[in-house]
Amino acid sequence: KFSRVNKTLNQSTALLILSESDAIDVKPDDTNTVKALSHLINTITRELQRATHKLEKHETTMKRVPLVTDPTLKNKIHTLRGSNVLLTEDNKTNQKILQGIFKNIEINLDIANNGQEAISAMNSKDYELILMDVQMPIMGGLEASAYIRKTNKNIPIIALTANAKPEDIEETKLAGMNEHLNKPIDLEKLYATLLKYIHKKTDLKKKQTP
């Protein structure tokens, strides 16, 4: 049986062996079985390593957030203090990073873990802007945005996604999103987008002249 498995395995195959016993009895002189098991273990190990690498890459997509160097943006962003923004994002690391960013600029940020939660949140609170991831469980950003646009034509919906190809940007526009921001996040672009779509709440403090 293992020799037949060995012949059909390839690099893109991942197998899970379930056994009623705690161990498989393999005789030392059963060369074919040993080779097949060795090949099987190596294949599973490679697939687990690939999956782990993809997960780590996804977890760090937003860790390298550049600083804002434009003094005008740094000053103007504080005119939005007290604004209400909804982040629709399933990745916990990204959620924490954006929570830190918005806390620093004193903008209220609520979190929905998927599109379905975003729709429910909008029914219970008035938001001035939605940051929308595209790929999420239960309901993705494209579907959620299209649904929101049926009843709300005005709220700005900003795509915040690692999908940056021209066809990805076109998809977000067709779903009713206003802008497309890429991950890892460019903080200056985020600030500029917030300032473009959210009405300012306070005026900039003017420097007093002696």
N, C-alpha and C positions, 0 to 999 in steps of 0.2 A: 504493500500500500504506500509506504513512504517513498519507494523508488518511483512510483507513478506520480506522486505529489512533486517530487524533485524535478521531474521532466516538465511539469506544467508551470512551475514557478517562474516569475520574471521580476524585474526590478520595480514594477508598478503594482505588484501584488502584495497585499497585507492579509495575513491569515490569523485567526484566533482559534486555538485548539482547546476544546473543553473535554475534560476527562472525568469519569466518575471516581477514579482512583486518585490518590495524591501523587503518584509517581508513575512513570512509564518504564517498564522493565526492558532494557535494551542489553542484549548480549554483547560482550566485547568483540566477538568475532563477526558480528552482523555489520559488515562494512557499509552496505547499502543504506541500512537504516541510520547509522551514525552520520553518514554523509548527508542524507536527506534532512535529518534533524539539524545538523550544523548549518546547512544552507537556509533552512526555514528560520532558525534563530537569527542569522545574519540579516535576512530580509526584513524580519519584524523590527530588528534593532535599527536598521537604516530608515524604515518608515517612521518609527517613533522619533528619531533624531530630526527628520525633515519636519514632522508635525510640531516638534518643540521649537525648531528654528522659526517656523512661520508664526507661532504664537508669540515668541519673544519679539519678533519683528513688529507684529501688530501692537504689542504692549508698549513699544518704544516709539511709535509713530509720532507722538506729540511731546516727547521728553525734551527735545532740543528746541526750546522756544527762544527765538532771538529777542534781544532787548529793543525797546523803542528808542531810537536816536533822534527822531524828529521832535524838537521842542514844542512845536505848534500842536502836534497830535497829543503830546504828553499833557499839555495844558487844557486843550479843548475837550478831551475825553471826560474830564471832571465836570463838565456842564451837563452830563447825563446821569449824575448821581440820583439814585432813587428810582431809576427806570426798571421795568420788569421784563426780563428775558427768559425764554424757555429753551433749555438745551435738551435735544433729543439725541441720546448717545448711549450705547449699551456697554462701552468699554469703561471699566471702573477707573483705570489709570487716567484716561482722557478726561473723565468727569472731575477727578480731583485737581488736575492741572487747570482746567477752565474755572473751577470753583475758586482757586487761588487767584487767577487773573481777575475775575469779576469782583472778588472781595476787595482786591487792591484798588480797583477803580470805583468801588461803592455802588455797583449795579446789582440789583437783586437777581439771582439766578436760581431758577427751579429746574429740576431734572426729571425727564421722562426716559425710561430705559428702552422704549421702542415707539413706533408710530401710533400704536393703539393707545398707549399711555399719554402721548402728546395730545391726541384728540380729546381724551377725557379731561386732561388738565385745562385745555382751552375752554371747556364747558363750565369750568368752575372759577376761572380767573381771567382777567383781561391782561394779555401780554402785548408788548409793543414790537417784539421781534422774536422769531424762532430760529435757532441754529439747528440744522437738521442733518444728521448722519444719513447715509444712503443704505448701507447694508446692516440690517438689524434683524433679530429674531421676531417672530409673531407678525409684525408689520414693518416693512422697510420704509425708508424716507420718501421714495418716489410715490408709492401708494398713499402714504399718509398726506403728502403735500397735495396730491390730486384730490383727495377726499376733503381736505380743509378748504381748498379753493372753490368747492361747490357752495359753501356757505359764507366764506370770508375771502373776498377778493383783495382786501387791502393790506392785511398784515404781512410784513416782509418775512419771507422764508429764505434763509441763507444756507445753502448746501455747505457742509463741513465734512469733507471726505478725502480719502486717499486716492479715489478714482479721479484722475486728472487728464484723461485722454479727451480729445475734442468731442468724440461721440458721447462721453460721460457728461460733459458740460451741456451738450445739446439735450440729453435726456432730462437733466435737472430743469432746464428751461421749459421743456414740454410738460413737465409735471407741475409747473407753476411757480418754481423757485425764482427769486429775484437775482441772486448772486451765487457764485461758486468759489468757495475758499478751500484750498488744499491743505492736507496734513502732510508733514508737520506744519503746525500753524505759524503763519507769519503775523506777528503781533501788530505790526504797523498796518497791515491790510485789514486785520480784524478791527482795530480802532477806527480806521477810515470808513469801514463798512457800517459800524455802529453809528458813527457820526452822520453818515449819509441818510440813514433810514429812521433814526430815533430823534424825536423832537427834544431839544435841549431843555433842561429843567432849571438851570441857573446860568447867570452870566459869569464870564471870566472876571476875576478880581483884577481891577486895574491898579498898576503900580502908582503909589502916591509920589508926586513930585515935591521935592523940598521947597 
